[in-house]
Amino acid sequence: MSIALNISEGSSRGSDAEFKRFLNISRASLDEVVTALFIAKDQNFINETDLRHFYDISNSLGAKIMALIKKLT
């Protein structure tokens, strides 16, 4: 949820620099989600298949966020 909320907040700030700053915060939040996925796998809350699935989605989202950051630069 933090990822989407940071993107939303940044987009309403009124400047590309502020939007970019919040996109970077969103990217860091995504990294936290990936870490949580590995912890969930280690604790047997999710299996390897689920980990790979959500990891792939996370990578795709991260690439989209980075592309938007680069576009704003």
PyRosetta script that sets phi, psi and omega in degrees:
from pyrosetta import init, pose_from_sequence

init()
pose = pose_from_sequence("MSIALNISEGSSRGSDAEFKRFLNISRASLDEVVTALFIAKDQNFINETDLRHFYDISNSLGAKIMALIKKLT")
pose.set_psi(1, -37.0)
pose.set_omega(1, -178.8)
pose.set_phi(2, -59.3)
pose.set_psi(2, -34.9)
pose.set_omega(2, -179.2)
pose.set_phi(3, -61.2)
pose.set_psi(3, -52.8)
pose.set_omega(3, -179.0)
pose.set_phi(4, -65.0)
pose.set_psi(4, -39.0)
pose.set_omega(4, -179.8)
pose.set_phi(5, -65.2)
pose.set_psi(5, -39.0)
pose.set_omega(5, 178.0)
pose.set_phi(6, -68.1)
pose.set_psi(6, -38.8)
pose.set_omega(6, 176.5)
pose.set_phi(7, -63.0)
pose.set_psi(7, -43.9)
pose.set_omega(7, 179.5)
pose.set_phi(8, -62.6)
pose.set_psi(8, -47.4)
pose.set_omega(8, -179.8)
pose.set_phi(9, -62.4)
pose.set_psi(9, -43.9)
pose.set_omega(9, -179.5)
pose.set_phi(10, -63.4)
pose.set_psi(10, -36.7)
pose.set_omega(10, -178.4)
pose.set_phi(11, -69.0)
pose.set_psi(11, -20.8)
pose.set_omega(11, -178.9)
pose.set_phi(12, -95.4)
pose.set_psi(12, 2.1)
pose.set_omega(12, -176.3)
pose.set_phi(13, -77.3)
pose.set_psi(13, -18.8)
pose.set_omega(13, 172.9)
pose.set_phi(14, 94.0)
pose.set_psi(14, -1.1)
pose.set_omega(14, 176.7)
pose.set_phi(15, -141.8)
pose.set_psi(15, 149.9)
pose.set_omega(15, 178.3)
pose.set_phi(16, -62.7)
pose.set_psi(16, -36.5)
pose.set_omega(16, -179.5)
pose.set_phi(17, -62.5)
pose.set_psi(17, -43.0)
pose.set_omega(17, 178.7)
pose.set_phi(18, -69.1)
pose.set_psi(18, -40.5)
pose.set_omega(18, 178.2)
pose.set_phi(19, -61.3)
pose.set_psi(19, -44.5)
pose.set_omega(19, 178.8)
pose.set_phi(20, -60.7)
pose.set_psi(20, -41.3)
pose.set_omega(20, 179.6)
pose.set_phi(21, -60.8)
pose.set_psi(21, -44.5)
pose.set_omega(21, 179.9)
pose.set_phi(22, -72.1)
pose.set_psi(22, -29.9)
pose.set_omega(22, 173.8)
pose.set_phi(23, -64.9)
pose.set_psi(23, -38.6)
pose.set_omega(23, 176.4)
pose.set_phi(24, -65.1)
pose.set_psi(24, -37.9)
pose.set_omega(24, 175.3)
pose.set_phi(25, -64.1)
pose.set_psi(25, -40.2)
pose.set_omega(25, 177.6)
pose.set_phi(26, -61.5)
pose.set_psi(26, -40.7)
pose.set_omega(26, 179.0)
pose.set_phi(27, -63.0)
pose.set_psi(27, -40.7)
pose.set_omega(27, 177.6)
pose.set_phi(28, -65.0)
pose.set_psi(28, -38.2)
pose.set_omega(28, 177.0)
pose.set_phi(29, -63.9)
pose.set_psi(29, -38.0)
pose.set_omega(29, 177.1)
pose.set_phi(30, -63.5)
pose.set_psi(30, -39.4)
pose.set_omega(30, 176.3)
pose.set_phi(31, -61.1)
pose.set_psi(31, -37.3)
pose.set_omega(31, 176.3)
pose.set_phi(32, -64.6)
pose.set_psi(32, -39.1)
pose.set_omega(32, 178.2)
pose.set_phi(33, -62.6)
pose.set_psi(33, -43.1)
pose.set_omega(33, 179.3)
pose.set_phi(34, -61.8)
pose.set_psi(34, -42.5)
pose.set_omega(34, 176.9)
pose.set_phi(35, -60.4)
pose.set_psi(35, -42.9)
pose.set_omega(35, 178.5)
pose.set_phi(36, -62.0)
pose.set_psi(36, -35.1)
pose.set_omega(36, 177.0)
pose.set_phi(37, -61.9)
pose.set_psi(37, -44.1)
pose.set_omega(37, 179.2)
pose.set_phi(38, -66.4)
pose.set_psi(38, -37.4)
pose.set_omega(38, 175.9)
pose.set_phi(39, -64.6)
pose.set_psi(39, -43.6)
pose.set_omega(39, 178.4)
pose.set_phi(40, -60.3)
pose.set_psi(40, -39.3)
pose.set_omega(40, 177.7)
pose.set_phi(41, -66.3)
pose.set_psi(41, -44.8)
pose.set_omega(41, 179.7)
pose.set_phi(42, -62.0)
pose.set_psi(42, -31.1)
pose.set_omega(42, 179.9)
pose.set_phi(43, -90.6)
pose.set_psi(43, 5.3)
pose.set_omega(43, 179.2)
pose.set_phi(44, 63.2)
pose.set_psi(44, 29.3)
pose.set_omega(44, 173.7)
pose.set_phi(45, -82.6)
pose.set_psi(45, -27.7)
pose.set_omega(45, 175.3)
pose.set_phi(46, -132.3)
pose.set_psi(46, 158.0)
pose.set_omega(46, 178.5)
pose.set_phi(47, -96.9)
pose.set_psi(47, 177.7)
pose.set_omega(47, -177.5)
pose.set_phi(48, -61.5)
pose.set_psi(48, -39.1)
pose.set_omega(48, 179.6)
pose.set_phi(49, -62.2)
pose.set_psi(49, -45.9)
pose.set_omega(49, 178.2)
pose.set_phi(50, -64.1)
pose.set_psi(50, -42.1)
pose.set_omega(50, 177.9)
pose.set_phi(51, -57.1)
pose.set_psi(51, -49.3)
pose.set_omega(51, -179.7)
pose.set_phi(52, -62.0)
pose.set_psi(52, -41.4)
pose.set_omega(52, -180.0)
pose.set_phi(53, -60.8)
pose.set_psi(53, -52.7)
pose.set_omega(53, -178.4)
pose.set_phi(54, -69.9)
pose.set_psi(54, -31.2)
pose.set_omega(54, 176.1)
pose.set_phi(55, -64.6)
pose.set_psi(55, -42.9)
pose.set_omega(55, 178.1)
pose.set_phi(56, -62.9)
pose.set_psi(56, -42.6)
pose.set_omega(56, 177.2)
pose.set_phi(57, -62.1)
pose.set_psi(57, -42.0)
pose.set_omega(57, 179.1)
pose.set_phi(58, -62.3)
pose.set_psi(58, -42.8)
pose.set_omega(58, 178.1)
pose.set_phi(59, -62.4)
pose.set_psi(59, -41.4)
pose.set_omega(59, 179.0)
pose.set_phi(60, -63.7)
pose.set_psi(60, -45.8)
pose.set_omega(60, 178.5)
pose.set_phi(61, -63.6)
pose.set_psi(61, -42.0)
pose.set_omega(61, 178.1)
pose.set_phi(62, -59.8)
pose.set_psi(62, -40.6)
pose.set_omega(62, 178.6)
pose.set_phi(63, -64.9)
pose.set_psi(63, -38.2)
pose.set_omega(63, 178.5)
pose.set_phi(64, -67.6)
pose.set_psi(64, -41.3)
pose.set_omega(64, 177.6)
pose.set_phi(65, -63.5)
pose.set_psi(65, -44.2)
pose.set_omega(65, 179.9)
pose.set_phi(66, -64.0)
pose.set_psi(66, -37.7)
pose.set_omega(66, 177.9)
pose.set_phi(67, -63.4)
pose.set_psi(67, -39.9)
pose.set_omega(67, 178.0)
pose.set_phi(68, -67.2)
pose.set_psi(68, -40.0)
pose.set_omega(68, 176.8)
pose.set_phi(69, -60.2)
pose.set_psi(69, -46.2)
pose.set_omega(69, -179.9)
pose.set_phi(70, -63.2)
pose.set_psi(70, -36.6)
pose.set_omega(70, 178.8)
pose.set_phi(71, -65.3)
pose.set_psi(71, -31.8)
pose.set_omega(71, -179.5)
pose.set_phi(72, -82.2)
pose.set_psi(72, -10.4)
pose.set_omega(72, -177.5)
pose.set_phi(73, -82.5)
pose.dump_pdb("model.pdb")
